[in-house]
Amino acid sequence: MRILFVNGPNLNLLGEREPSIYGGTTLQQINDRVRDKARETGVEVVFYQSNHEGEIVERIQKARGQFDALVINPAAFTHTSVAIRDALIAANIPTIEVHLSNPAKRESFRQESLISDVVIGTVSGFGETSYYLGFEAAKEFGKRKE
């Protein structure tokens, strides 16, 4: 089984950017911990991060036929990107949306997701644990695709 993790803008600054909201763990540390969990279960994981919407769209498109599941934290694009939404629909890969913070407790403009209704489910508000829970869900729903 192969799972792709896609991370959106500013997530490369985790650990430095607003740690009171996003925590002190870096994206690399999260990736390393997910990779360790994946190794224990024989799952291959690939990580991708971009601050550019078009690059994220292209990576999702290229995932078609290569991955059994996808975990995405679109970050700010959650609330603005019809292009990422459309790419997820077109890719037709079981997808889990994750967020470190809980958007429902944030500013009103962060409370609407353009992604949530085209993914299997959303995990949010658990800090880095959101990624681990997203990984577990991706494993489960990726198996169903096989």
Chimera marker file (.cmm) of the C-alpha trace (Angstrom):
<marker_set name="trace">
<marker id="1" x="0.000" y="0.000" z="0.000" r="1" g="1" b="0" radius="0.5"/>
<marker id="2" x="1.156" y="3.522" z="-0.847" r="1" g="1" b="0" radius="0.5"/>
<marker id="3" x="-0.144" y="6.709" z="0.783" r="1" g="1" b="0" radius="0.5"/>
<marker id="4" x="0.632" y="10.234" z="-0.389" r="1" g="1" b="0" radius="0.5"/>
<marker id="5" x="0.670" y="13.115" z="2.104" r="1" g="1" b="0" radius="0.5"/>
<marker id="6" x="0.131" y="16.558" z="0.556" r="1" g="1" b="0" radius="0.5"/>
<marker id="7" x="0.749" y="19.692" z="2.616" r="1" g="1" b="0" radius="0.5"/>
<marker id="8" x="-0.177" y="23.203" z="1.616" r="1" g="1" b="0" radius="0.5"/>
<marker id="9" x="1.200" y="26.681" z="2.170" r="1" g="1" b="0" radius="0.5"/>
<marker id="10" x="3.181" y="27.708" z="5.230" r="1" g="1" b="0" radius="0.5"/>
<marker id="11" x="3.296" y="24.191" z="6.660" r="1" g="1" b="0" radius="0.5"/>
<marker id="12" x="7.020" y="24.249" z="5.909" r="1" g="1" b="0" radius="0.5"/>
<marker id="13" x="7.185" y="26.772" z="8.786" r="1" g="1" b="0" radius="0.5"/>
<marker id="14" x="5.666" y="24.473" z="11.415" r="1" g="1" b="0" radius="0.5"/>
<marker id="15" x="7.515" y="24.672" z="14.689" r="1" g="1" b="0" radius="0.5"/>
<marker id="16" x="8.256" y="28.361" z="14.087" r="1" g="1" b="0" radius="0.5"/>
<marker id="17" x="4.943" y="29.827" z="12.922" r="1" g="1" b="0" radius="0.5"/>
<marker id="18" x="2.320" y="30.486" z="15.591" r="1" g="1" b="0" radius="0.5"/>
<marker id="19" x="3.263" y="27.578" z="17.883" r="1" g="1" b="0" radius="0.5"/>
<marker id="20" x="0.360" y="28.483" z="20.193" r="1" g="1" b="0" radius="0.5"/>
<marker id="21" x="-1.968" y="27.399" z="17.359" r="1" g="1" b="0" radius="0.5"/>
<marker id="22" x="0.065" y="24.837" z="15.393" r="1" g="1" b="0" radius="0.5"/>
<marker id="23" x="2.421" y="23.462" z="18.038" r="1" g="1" b="0" radius="0.5"/>
<marker id="24" x="6.199" y="23.293" z="18.219" r="1" g="1" b="0" radius="0.5"/>
<marker id="25" x="6.701" y="20.218" z="16.035" r="1" g="1" b="0" radius="0.5"/>
<marker id="26" x="8.140" y="20.720" z="12.564" r="1" g="1" b="0" radius="0.5"/>
<marker id="27" x="6.635" y="19.213" z="9.426" r="1" g="1" b="0" radius="0.5"/>
<marker id="28" x="9.773" y="17.094" z="9.027" r="1" g="1" b="0" radius="0.5"/>
<marker id="29" x="9.301" y="15.699" z="12.535" r="1" g="1" b="0" radius="0.5"/>
<marker id="30" x="5.669" y="14.857" z="11.767" r="1" g="1" b="0" radius="0.5"/>
<marker id="31" x="6.712" y="13.211" z="8.501" r="1" g="1" b="0" radius="0.5"/>
<marker id="32" x="9.410" y="11.184" z="10.281" r="1" g="1" b="0" radius="0.5"/>
<marker id="33" x="6.943" y="9.961" z="12.915" r="1" g="1" b="0" radius="0.5"/>
<marker id="34" x="4.357" y="9.009" z="10.300" r="1" g="1" b="0" radius="0.5"/>
<marker id="35" x="7.095" y="7.228" z="8.321" r="1" g="1" b="0" radius="0.5"/>
<marker id="36" x="8.031" y="5.248" z="11.462" r="1" g="1" b="0" radius="0.5"/>
<marker id="37" x="4.384" y="4.184" z="11.926" r="1" g="1" b="0" radius="0.5"/>
<marker id="38" x="4.170" y="3.262" z="8.240" r="1" g="1" b="0" radius="0.5"/>
<marker id="39" x="7.288" y="1.081" z="8.418" r="1" g="1" b="0" radius="0.5"/>
<marker id="40" x="5.781" y="-0.854" z="11.328" r="1" g="1" b="0" radius="0.5"/>
<marker id="41" x="2.827" y="-1.809" z="9.130" r="1" g="1" b="0" radius="0.5"/>
<marker id="42" x="4.592" y="-2.209" z="5.787" r="1" g="1" b="0" radius="0.5"/>
<marker id="43" x="3.030" y="0.878" z="4.220" r="1" g="1" b="0" radius="0.5"/>
<marker id="44" x="4.995" y="3.177" z="1.918" r="1" g="1" b="0" radius="0.5"/>
<marker id="45" x="4.429" y="6.884" z="2.490" r="1" g="1" b="0" radius="0.5"/>
<marker id="46" x="5.475" y="9.805" z="0.311" r="1" g="1" b="0" radius="0.5"/>
<marker id="47" x="5.420" y="13.406" z="1.526" r="1" g="1" b="0" radius="0.5"/>
<marker id="48" x="4.942" y="16.558" z="-0.524" r="1" g="1" b="0" radius="0.5"/>
<marker id="49" x="4.657" y="20.199" z="0.513" r="1" g="1" b="0" radius="0.5"/>
<marker id="50" x="4.192" y="23.298" z="-1.601" r="1" g="1" b="0" radius="0.5"/>
<marker id="51" x="3.242" y="26.907" z="-1.097" r="1" g="1" b="0" radius="0.5"/>
<marker id="52" x="1.884" y="27.014" z="-4.671" r="1" g="1" b="0" radius="0.5"/>
<marker id="53" x="-1.642" y="25.979" z="-5.548" r="1" g="1" b="0" radius="0.5"/>
<marker id="54" x="-0.842" y="24.845" z="-9.098" r="1" g="1" b="0" radius="0.5"/>
<marker id="55" x="1.996" y="22.609" z="-7.894" r="1" g="1" b="0" radius="0.5"/>
<marker id="56" x="-0.352" y="20.948" z="-5.407" r="1" g="1" b="0" radius="0.5"/>
<marker id="57" x="-2.924" y="20.403" z="-8.160" r="1" g="1" b="0" radius="0.5"/>
<marker id="58" x="-0.262" y="18.824" z="-10.387" r="1" g="1" b="0" radius="0.5"/>
<marker id="59" x="0.961" y="16.531" z="-7.593" r="1" g="1" b="0" radius="0.5"/>
<marker id="60" x="-2.577" y="15.326" z="-6.900" r="1" g="1" b="0" radius="0.5"/>
<marker id="61" x="-3.127" y="14.694" z="-10.615" r="1" g="1" b="0" radius="0.5"/>
<marker id="62" x="0.109" y="12.676" z="-10.832" r="1" g="1" b="0" radius="0.5"/>
<marker id="63" x="-0.998" y="10.541" z="-7.880" r="1" g="1" b="0" radius="0.5"/>
<marker id="64" x="-3.703" y="8.877" z="-9.976" r="1" g="1" b="0" radius="0.5"/>
<marker id="65" x="-2.941" y="5.192" z="-10.288" r="1" g="1" b="0" radius="0.5"/>
<marker id="66" x="0.185" y="5.495" z="-8.106" r="1" g="1" b="0" radius="0.5"/>
<marker id="67" x="-1.299" y="5.709" z="-4.593" r="1" g="1" b="0" radius="0.5"/>
<marker id="68" x="-3.948" y="3.789" z="-2.700" r="1" g="1" b="0" radius="0.5"/>
<marker id="69" x="-4.878" y="6.728" z="-0.487" r="1" g="1" b="0" radius="0.5"/>
<marker id="70" x="-4.112" y="10.395" z="0.046" r="1" g="1" b="0" radius="0.5"/>
<marker id="71" x="-3.891" y="12.513" z="3.194" r="1" g="1" b="0" radius="0.5"/>
<marker id="72" x="-4.089" y="16.244" z="2.591" r="1" g="1" b="0" radius="0.5"/>
<marker id="73" x="-3.671" y="19.328" z="4.726" r="1" g="1" b="0" radius="0.5"/>
<marker id="74" x="-4.515" y="22.039" z="2.214" r="1" g="1" b="0" radius="0.5"/>
<marker id="75" x="-3.824" y="24.700" z="4.890" r="1" g="1" b="0" radius="0.5"/>
<marker id="76" x="-5.097" y="28.105" z="3.705" r="1" g="1" b="0" radius="0.5"/>
<marker id="77" x="-6.189" y="26.579" z="0.377" r="1" g="1" b="0" radius="0.5"/>
<marker id="78" x="-8.844" y="24.671" z="2.351" r="1" g="1" b="0" radius="0.5"/>
<marker id="79" x="-10.982" y="27.789" z="2.232" r="1" g="1" b="0" radius="0.5"/>
<marker id="80" x="-10.183" y="29.094" z="-1.229" r="1" g="1" b="0" radius="0.5"/>
<marker id="81" x="-9.154" y="26.443" z="-3.744" r="1" g="1" b="0" radius="0.5"/>
<marker id="82" x="-11.706" y="25.125" z="-6.179" r="1" g="1" b="0" radius="0.5"/>
<marker id="83" x="-8.722" y="23.886" z="-8.221" r="1" g="1" b="0" radius="0.5"/>
<marker id="84" x="-7.501" y="21.560" z="-5.439" r="1" g="1" b="0" radius="0.5"/>
<marker id="85" x="-11.066" y="20.409" z="-4.835" r="1" g="1" b="0" radius="0.5"/>
<marker id="86" x="-11.464" y="19.576" z="-8.538" r="1" g="1" b="0" radius="0.5"/>
<marker id="87" x="-8.099" y="17.778" z="-8.606" r="1" g="1" b="0" radius="0.5"/>
<marker id="88" x="-9.156" y="15.592" z="-5.676" r="1" g="1" b="0" radius="0.5"/>
<marker id="89" x="-12.392" y="14.698" z="-7.453" r="1" g="1" b="0" radius="0.5"/>
<marker id="90" x="-10.543" y="13.895" z="-10.675" r="1" g="1" b="0" radius="0.5"/>
<marker id="91" x="-7.863" y="11.822" z="-8.931" r="1" g="1" b="0" radius="0.5"/>
<marker id="92" x="-10.553" y="9.573" z="-7.432" r="1" g="1" b="0" radius="0.5"/>
<marker id="93" x="-8.237" y="8.402" z="-4.628" r="1" g="1" b="0" radius="0.5"/>
<marker id="94" x="-9.618" y="7.785" z="-1.116" r="1" g="1" b="0" radius="0.5"/>
<marker id="95" x="-8.679" y="11.026" z="0.645" r="1" g="1" b="0" radius="0.5"/>
<marker id="96" x="-8.536" y="12.149" z="4.257" r="1" g="1" b="0" radius="0.5"/>
<marker id="97" x="-8.361" y="15.875" z="5.123" r="1" g="1" b="0" radius="0.5"/>
<marker id="98" x="-6.283" y="16.780" z="8.181" r="1" g="1" b="0" radius="0.5"/>
<marker id="99" x="-5.705" y="19.981" z="10.132" r="1" g="1" b="0" radius="0.5"/>
<marker id="100" x="-3.533" y="20.620" z="13.168" r="1" g="1" b="0" radius="0.5"/>
<marker id="101" x="-5.919" y="23.200" z="14.591" r="1" g="1" b="0" radius="0.5"/>
<marker id="102" x="-9.697" y="23.057" z="14.727" r="1" g="1" b="0" radius="0.5"/>
<marker id="103" x="-10.975" y="25.403" z="12.001" r="1" g="1" b="0" radius="0.5"/>
<marker id="104" x="-14.422" y="25.498" z="13.646" r="1" g="1" b="0" radius="0.5"/>
<marker id="105" x="-12.839" y="27.348" z="16.582" r="1" g="1" b="0" radius="0.5"/>
<marker id="106" x="-10.958" y="29.817" z="14.405" r="1" g="1" b="0" radius="0.5"/>
<marker id="107" x="-11.849" y="32.941" z="12.441" r="1" g="1" b="0" radius="0.5"/>
<marker id="108" x="-15.111" y="32.750" z="10.485" r="1" g="1" b="0" radius="0.5"/>
<marker id="109" x="-13.311" y="32.694" z="7.118" r="1" g="1" b="0" radius="0.5"/>
<marker id="110" x="-11.502" y="29.496" z="8.220" r="1" g="1" b="0" radius="0.5"/>
<marker id="111" x="-14.700" y="27.702" z="9.136" r="1" g="1" b="0" radius="0.5"/>
<marker id="112" x="-15.722" y="26.789" z="5.600" r="1" g="1" b="0" radius="0.5"/>
<marker id="113" x="-13.851" y="24.042" z="3.772" r="1" g="1" b="0" radius="0.5"/>
<marker id="114" x="-14.126" y="23.658" z="0.012" r="1" g="1" b="0" radius="0.5"/>
<marker id="115" x="-12.519" y="20.238" z="0.457" r="1" g="1" b="0" radius="0.5"/>
<marker id="116" x="-14.508" y="18.496" z="3.201" r="1" g="1" b="0" radius="0.5"/>
<marker id="117" x="-17.417" y="17.340" z="1.088" r="1" g="1" b="0" radius="0.5"/>
<marker id="118" x="-15.196" y="15.598" z="-1.489" r="1" g="1" b="0" radius="0.5"/>
<marker id="119" x="-13.063" y="13.614" z="0.979" r="1" g="1" b="0" radius="0.5"/>
<marker id="120" x="-13.936" y="10.569" z="3.081" r="1" g="1" b="0" radius="0.5"/>
<marker id="121" x="-13.530" y="12.496" z="6.316" r="1" g="1" b="0" radius="0.5"/>
<marker id="122" x="-11.702" y="15.222" z="8.182" r="1" g="1" b="0" radius="0.5"/>
<marker id="123" x="-9.486" y="14.995" z="11.256" r="1" g="1" b="0" radius="0.5"/>
<marker id="124" x="-8.813" y="18.334" z="12.943" r="1" g="1" b="0" radius="0.5"/>
<marker id="125" x="-7.869" y="19.920" z="16.207" r="1" g="1" b="0" radius="0.5"/>
<marker id="126" x="-5.512" y="17.247" z="17.529" r="1" g="1" b="0" radius="0.5"/>
<marker id="127" x="-2.197" y="18.854" z="16.588" r="1" g="1" b="0" radius="0.5"/>
<marker id="128" x="0.276" y="16.429" z="15.058" r="1" g="1" b="0" radius="0.5"/>
<marker id="129" x="-1.952" y="13.537" z="16.164" r="1" g="1" b="0" radius="0.5"/>
<marker id="130" x="-4.334" y="14.609" z="13.376" r="1" g="1" b="0" radius="0.5"/>
<marker id="131" x="-1.731" y="13.297" z="10.924" r="1" g="1" b="0" radius="0.5"/>
<marker id="132" x="-1.438" y="9.938" z="12.704" r="1" g="1" b="0" radius="0.5"/>
<marker id="133" x="-5.216" y="9.547" z="12.775" r="1" g="1" b="0" radius="0.5"/>
<marker id="134" x="-5.347" y="10.556" z="9.107" r="1" g="1" b="0" radius="0.5"/>
<marker id="135" x="-2.727" y="7.919" z="8.330" r="1" g="1" b="0" radius="0.5"/>
<marker id="136" x="-4.756" y="5.226" z="10.103" r="1" g="1" b="0" radius="0.5"/>
<marker id="137" x="-7.908" y="6.228" z="8.202" r="1" g="1" b="0" radius="0.5"/>
<marker id="138" x="-6.008" y="6.282" z="4.899" r="1" g="1" b="0" radius="0.5"/>
<marker id="139" x="-4.700" y="2.761" z="5.562" r="1" g="1" b="0" radius="0.5"/>
<marker id="140" x="-8.201" y="1.502" z="6.238" r="1" g="1" b="0" radius="0.5"/>
<marker id="141" x="-9.891" y="3.155" z="3.267" r="1" g="1" b="0" radius="0.5"/>
<marker id="142" x="-6.955" y="2.506" z="0.925" r="1" g="1" b="0" radius="0.5"/>
<marker id="143" x="-7.380" y="-1.221" z="1.624" r="1" g="1" b="0" radius="0.5"/>
<marker id="144" x="-11.011" y="-1.019" z="0.590" r="1" g="1" b="0" radius="0.5"/>
<marker id="145" x="-9.924" y="0.275" z="-2.817" r="1" g="1" b="0" radius="0.5"/>
<marker id="146" x="-7.754" y="-2.787" z="-3.482" r="1" g="1" b="0" radius="0.5"/>
<link id1="1" id2="2" r="1" g="1" b="0" radius="0.2"/>
<link id1="2" id2="3" r="1" g="1" b="0" radius="0.2"/>
<link id1="3" id2="4" r="1" g="1" b="0" radius="0.2"/>
<link id1="4" id2="5" r="1" g="1" b="0" radius="0.2"/>
<link id1="5" id2="6" r="1" g="1" b="0" radius="0.2"/>
<link id1="6" id2="7" r="1" g="1" b="0" radius="0.2"/>
<link id1="7" id2="8" r="1" g="1" b="0" radius="0.2"/>
<link id1="8" id2="9" r="1" g="1" b="0" radius="0.2"/>
<link id1="9" id2="10" r="1" g="1" b="0" radius="0.2"/>
<link id1="10" id2="11" r="1" g="1" b="0" radius="0.2"/>
<link id1="11" id2="12" r="1" g="1" b="0" radius="0.2"/>
<link id1="12" id2="13" r="1" g="1" b="0" radius="0.2"/>
<link id1="13" id2="14" r="1" g="1" b="0" radius="0.2"/>
<link id1="14" id2="15" r="1" g="1" b="0" radius="0.2"/>
<link id1="15" id2="16" r="1" g="1" b="0" radius="0.2"/>
<link id1="16" id2="17" r="1" g="1" b="0" radius="0.2"/>
<link id1="17" id2="18" r="1" g="1" b="0" radius="0.2"/>
<link id1="18" id2="19" r="1" g="1" b="0" radius="0.2"/>
<link id1="19" id2="20" r="1" g="1" b="0" radius="0.2"/>
<link id1="20" id2="21" r="1" g="1" b="0" radius="0.2"/>
<link id1="21" id2="22" r="1" g="1" b="0" radius="0.2"/>
<link id1="22" id2="23" r="1" g="1" b="0" radius="0.2"/>
<link id1="23" id2="24" r="1" g="1" b="0" radius="0.2"/>
<link id1="24" id2="25" r="1" g="1" b="0" radius="0.2"/>
<link id1="25" id2="26" r="1" g="1" b="0" radius="0.2"/>
<link id1="26" id2="27" r="1" g="1" b="0" radius="0.2"/>
<link id1="27" id2="28" r="1" g="1" b="0" radius="0.2"/>
<link id1="28" id2="29" r="1" g="1" b="0" radius="0.2"/>
<link id1="29" id2="30" r="1" g="1" b="0" radius="0.2"/>
<link id1="30" id2="31" r="1" g="1" b="0" radius="0.2"/>
<link id1="31" id2="32" r="1" g="1" b="0" radius="0.2"/>
<link id1="32" id2="33" r="1" g="1" b="0" radius="0.2"/>
<link id1="33" id2="34" r="1" g="1" b="0" radius="0.2"/>
<link id1="34" id2="35" r="1" g="1" b="0" radius="0.2"/>
<link id1="35" id2="36" r="1" g="1" b="0" radius="0.2"/>
<link id1="36" id2="37" r="1" g="1" b="0" radius="0.2"/>
<link id1="37" id2="38" r="1" g="1" b="0" radius="0.2"/>
<link id1="38" id2="39" r="1" g="1" b="0" radius="0.2"/>
<link id1="39" id2="40" r="1" g="1" b="0" radius="0.2"/>
<link id1="40" id2="41" r="1" g="1" b="0" radius="0.2"/>
<link id1="41" id2="42" r="1" g="1" b="0" radius="0.2"/>
<link id1="42" id2="43" r="1" g="1" b="0" radius="0.2"/>
<link id1="43" id2="44" r="1" g="1" b="0" radius="0.2"/>
<link id1="44" id2="45" r="1" g="1" b="0" radius="0.2"/>
<link id1="45" id2="46" r="1" g="1" b="0" radius="0.2"/>
<link id1="46" id2="47" r="1" g="1" b="0" radius="0.2"/>
<link id1="47" id2="48" r="1" g="1" b="0" radius="0.2"/>
<link id1="48" id2="49" r="1" g="1" b="0" radius="0.2"/>
<link id1="49" id2="50" r="1" g="1" b="0" radius="0.2"/>
<link id1="50" id2="51" r="1" g="1" b="0" radius="0.2"/>
<link id1="51" id2="52" r="1" g="1" b="0" radius="0.2"/>
<link id1="52" id2="53" r="1" g="1" b="0" radius="0.2"/>
<link id1="53" id2="54" r="1" g="1" b="0" radius="0.2"/>
<link id1="54" id2="55" r="1" g="1" b="0" radius="0.2"/>
<link id1="55" id2="56" r="1" g="1" b="0" radius="0.2"/>
<link id1="56" id2="57" r="1" g="1" b="0" radius="0.2"/>
<link id1="57" id2="58" r="1" g="1" b="0" radius="0.2"/>
<link id1="58" id2="59" r="1" g="1" b="0" radius="0.2"/>
<link id1="59" id2="60" r="1" g="1" b="0" radius="0.2"/>
<link id1="60" id2="61" r="1" g="1" b="0" radius="0.2"/>
<link id1="61" id2="62" r="1" g="1" b="0" radius="0.2"/>
<link id1="62" id2="63" r="1" g="1" b="0" radius="0.2"/>
<link id1="63" id2="64" r="1" g="1" b="0" radius="0.2"/>
<link id1="64" id2="65" r="1" g="1" b="0" radius="0.2"/>
<link id1="65" id2="66" r="1" g="1" b="0" radius="0.2"/>
<link id1="66" id2="67" r="1" g="1" b="0" radius="0.2"/>
<link id1="67" id2="68" r="1" g="1" b="0" radius="0.2"/>
<link id1="68" id2="69" r="1" g="1" b="0" radius="0.2"/>
<link id1="69" id2="70" r="1" g="1" b="0" radius="0.2"/>
<link id1="70" id2="71" r="1" g="1" b="0" radius="0.2"/>
<link id1="71" id2="72" r="1" g="1" b="0" radius="0.2"/>
<link id1="72" id2="73" r="1" g="1" b="0" radius="0.2"/>
<link id1="73" id2="74" r="1" g="1" b="0" radius="0.2"/>
<link id1="74" id2="75" r="1" g="1" b="0" radius="0.2"/>
<link id1="75" id2="76" r="1" g="1" b="0" radius="0.2"/>
<link id1="76" id2="77" r="1" g="1" b="0" radius="0.2"/>
<link id1="77" id2="78" r="1" g="1" b="0" radius="0.2"/>
<link id1="78" id2="79" r="1" g="1" b="0" radius="0.2"/>
<link id1="79" id2="80" r="1" g="1" b="0" radius="0.2"/>
<link id1="80" id2="81" r="1" g="1" b="0" radius="0.2"/>
<link id1="81" id2="82" r="1" g="1" b="0" radius="0.2"/>
<link id1="82" id2="83" r="1" g="1" b="0" radius="0.2"/>
<link id1="83" id2="84" r="1" g="1" b="0" radius="0.2"/>
<link id1="84" id2="85" r="1" g="1" b="0" radius="0.2"/>
<link id1="85" id2="86" r="1" g="1" b="0" radius="0.2"/>
<link id1="86" id2="87" r="1" g="1" b="0" radius="0.2"/>
<link id1="87" id2="88" r="1" g="1" b="0" radius="0.2"/>
<link id1="88" id2="89" r="1" g="1" b="0" radius="0.2"/>
<link id1="89" id2="90" r="1" g="1" b="0" radius="0.2"/>
<link id1="90" id2="91" r="1" g="1" b="0" radius="0.2"/>
<link id1="91" id2="92" r="1" g="1" b="0" radius="0.2"/>
<link id1="92" id2="93" r="1" g="1" b="0" radius="0.2"/>
<link id1="93" id2="94" r="1" g="1" b="0" radius="0.2"/>
<link id1="94" id2="95" r="1" g="1" b="0" radius="0.2"/>
<link id1="95" id2="96" r="1" g="1" b="0" radius="0.2"/>
<link id1="96" id2="97" r="1" g="1" b="0" radius="0.2"/>
<link id1="97" id2="98" r="1" g="1" b="0" radius="0.2"/>
<link id1="98" id2="99" r="1" g="1" b="0" radius="0.2"/>
<link id1="99" id2="100" r="1" g="1" b="0" radius="0.2"/>
<link id1="100" id2="101" r="1" g="1" b="0" radius="0.2"/>
<link id1="101" id2="102" r="1" g="1" b="0" radius="0.2"/>
<link id1="102" id2="103" r="1" g="1" b="0" radius="0.2"/>
<link id1="103" id2="104" r="1" g="1" b="0" radius="0.2"/>
<link id1="104" id2="105" r="1" g="1" b="0" radius="0.2"/>
<link id1="105" id2="106" r="1" g="1" b="0" radius="0.2"/>
<link id1="106" id2="107" r="1" g="1" b="0" radius="0.2"/>
<link id1="107" id2="108" r="1" g="1" b="0" radius="0.2"/>
<link id1="108" id2="109" r="1" g="1" b="0" radius="0.2"/>
<link id1="109" id2="110" r="1" g="1" b="0" radius="0.2"/>
<link id1="110" id2="111" r="1" g="1" b="0" radius="0.2"/>
<link id1="111" id2="112" r="1" g="1" b="0" radius="0.2"/>
<link id1="112" id2="113" r="1" g="1" b="0" radius="0.2"/>
<link id1="113" id2="114" r="1" g="1" b="0" radius="0.2"/>
<link id1="114" id2="115" r="1" g="1" b="0" radius="0.2"/>
<link id1="115" id2="116" r="1" g="1" b="0" radius="0.2"/>
<link id1="116" id2="117" r="1" g="1" b="0" radius="0.2"/>
<link id1="117" id2="118" r="1" g="1" b="0" radius="0.2"/>
<link id1="118" id2="119" r="1" g="1" b="0" radius="0.2"/>
<link id1="119" id2="120" r="1" g="1" b="0" radius="0.2"/>
<link id1="120" id2="121" r="1" g="1" b="0" radius="0.2"/>
<link id1="121" id2="122" r="1" g="1" b="0" radius="0.2"/>
<link id1="122" id2="123" r="1" g="1" b="0" radius="0.2"/>
<link id1="123" id2="124" r="1" g="1" b="0" radius="0.2"/>
<link id1="124" id2="125" r="1" g="1" b="0" radius="0.2"/>
<link id1="125" id2="126" r="1" g="1" b="0" radius="0.2"/>
<link id1="126" id2="127" r="1" g="1" b="0" radius="0.2"/>
<link id1="127" id2="128" r="1" g="1" b="0" radius="0.2"/>
<link id1="128" id2="129" r="1" g="1" b="0" radius="0.2"/>
<link id1="129" id2="130" r="1" g="1" b="0" radius="0.2"/>
<link id1="130" id2="131" r="1" g="1" b="0" radius="0.2"/>
<link id1="131" id2="132" r="1" g="1" b="0" radius="0.2"/>
<link id1="132" id2="133" r="1" g="1" b="0" radius="0.2"/>
<link id1="133" id2="134" r="1" g="1" b="0" radius="0.2"/>
<link id1="134" id2="135" r="1" g="1" b="0" radius="0.2"/>
<link id1="135" id2="136" r="1" g="1" b="0" radius="0.2"/>
<link id1="136" id2="137" r="1" g="1" b="0" radius="0.2"/>
<link id1="137" id2="138" r="1" g="1" b="0" radius="0.2"/>
<link id1="138" id2="139" r="1" g="1" b="0" radius="0.2"/>
<link id1="139" id2="140" r="1" g="1" b="0" radius="0.2"/>
<link id1="140" id2="141" r="1" g="1" b="0" radius="0.2"/>
<link id1="141" id2="142" r="1" g="1" b="0" radius="0.2"/>
<link id1="142" id2="143" r="1" g="1" b="0" radius="0.2"/>
<link id1="143" id2="144" r="1" g="1" b="0" radius="0.2"/>
<link id1="144" id2="145" r="1" g="1" b="0" radius="0.2"/>
<link id1="145" id2="146" r="1" g="1" b="0" radius="0.2"/>
</marker_set>
